[in-house]
Amino acid sequence: MAASSAMQSILARPPLNRVVSNRSTNRVNQFLIPTSYVPHLPRYASSMRVRCMAEEDQQEQPKPVTTSPSPPQPQQTPRPAPKVSTKFSDILAFGGPAPERINGRLAMIGFVAALAMELSNGQNVFEQISNGGIPWFLGTSIVLSFASLIPLFQGVSVESKSKGLMTSDAEMWNGRFAMLGLVALAFTEYVKGGTLI
């Protein structure tokens, strides 16, 4: 309440202690009434008023709750899903649905396969690639790429198949972490000069 009355007093009165200059006569008039500092307000601020609608003594009283039948809600028709483009250039565009998903799926399989081969044979990633890993890599890449592209060319969006725990966002994040993990594994083995485990 006190803050509201202070704001009213500041905004309602015109600023005092101001210097008025008349250029034609070069005279200076001063009002010498001592007041506290009042900032310069625009011309239209004197008409602005702040009112406090709350009362200190008035306590909030609970309003009786009445239940009235709500008006019938219009039935909402489900919005059709946006049409997914099946053009080759749209699917494989930089921000398209295919590139990051395919790379993420390949990285997930590659990371798990690299760790499994390292644990079973004791070979690091570079030895695995040089000892017959390239045909396996190429074959897996071709199969997974076609398996990922066929539904997209048929107009099926990835988000339409996301349910529960297996969502398209979860797949994207798992793929990103697998890409980072595969690069970190290869870099660590290169720096270390041997297998990670």
C-alpha positions, 0 to 999 in steps of 0.5 A: 500500500505504501509503495502504491501511494509513493508511486501515485505521488511521484507520477501525479505531481509535476517535477519541482526544482526545475529551471525554466529558461526563456530564450527571448529574454535570457532570464532564468526563473527558479522554483526554490521549493525543497523536494526529493529528486523527481526524474524528468517525466514526459509531457503526457505523464501528468495525466497518468495515474496509478491506482491500487485496488487492494485494501489492507483490511480486506481479507480474501474471502472464498467465493462460493463455487457453483457448477453450471453445465458447460456449453457443449464443446465443438468436436475437434477434427484431427489435423491431417499429418503434413505430407512427407516429400519423397523426392530424392533431393529432399530426403538426402538433403543436409537437413533431411530425414535420412543422412543423420539417421543412416550415419547414426544407425551405422555408428551404433552398429559399428561401435558395438561391433568394434567393442565386441571384436576388441573384447573377443580378438584383442584387435584395435579398430585399425587392425579390424579394418585392415584384417578384412573389415572393409567388406563388412563395413561396405556390406553393412552400410549398403544394407542399412542405407537401403533399409532406411531409405525404402520407407522414406521413399514410400512417404512414411515419416520416422516420427509416425513410427515413434512410440513409447521408449523407442522414439525418433528423438531417442534414436537420433541421440543414441546415434549421435553418442555412438558416432562420438563413441566410435571416433573417441574409441579410434582416437584413444586407441591411436594415441594409446597405440593398442587396444582400449581394453 
